[in-house]
Amino acid sequence: MIYLKTPEEIETMRAATDLVSRTLGEVARWIEPGVTTRKLDTIAREFITDNGGKPACLGYGGFPGTLCIEVNETVVHGFPTDYQLRDGDIVGIDTVVEKDGFCGDSCYTFAVGEISPEKLALCRTTRESLYKGIEAARPGARIGDIANAVQTYCEKRGYSLVREMCGHGIGRKMHESPEVPNYGRRGIGPRLAEGMCICIEPMVNMGSRNIVIERDGWTCRTRDGKPSAHYEHTIAITGGETLVMTTFDYIHQAISDRFI
């Protein structure tokens, strides 16, 4: 069932979407060669709790971190570890914050030091495809319109879309209906109605779309070991318009010289 939110609920949800955006901005300040992903996780957890929020990922289904850490070929759901980021890595940071009874969800893929032109192009295309998906998310459109916009933009540039993982509805729970895939046909799927809140999150691979799940039951990586990028915004259909509730502005303010 798709839970439609009232304008008042969407307004309340702004606290969570702002805090998750600010959390990514805080984490951005610390991303550099030599820092461990566990350190980034600690920074995020402390920032969220210090600002009155709850790290929604921590303990969710047994997940051990505040952040999902996605280094290079990791697509989604990587654990925070003692891995030290290296010059040339890309690292996706995906997290969910709960505040005032609602959730906000966002992801950004960061460059660590100097990255290759190929990784830079992958990241930029993936981020641009997120906004293509948002442009397609007009009131009255269908989920398939979003999916097709993302797929078409990326595949025309030689990339592949992960099909087993997708975006989702969001609200009082981090995962609600409907699913929001990154591939599909226009004109199919649920219609975007007033009060619908969803997360659009392209997961785009440099090589094959095929993935594997590690023995931990969570970590998803590309089967061919080539890099993957991931970006995400929470949006709402409200007042007859599409409202992008999360923002990358805090990241840009923190690392304007390294914003990709």
PyMOL commands that set and color helices and strands:
alter all, ss='L'
color gray80, all
select helices_A, chain A and resi 7-28+37-50+60-62+117-136+143-155+249-254
alter helices_A, ss='H'
color red, helices_A
select strands_A, chain A and resi 54-55+68-71+74-76+90-99+102-111+160-161+167-169+176-180+197-200+203-205+211-213+220-222+228-230+233-238+241-244
alter strands_A, ss='S'
color yellow, strands_A
deselect
rebuild
show_as cartoon
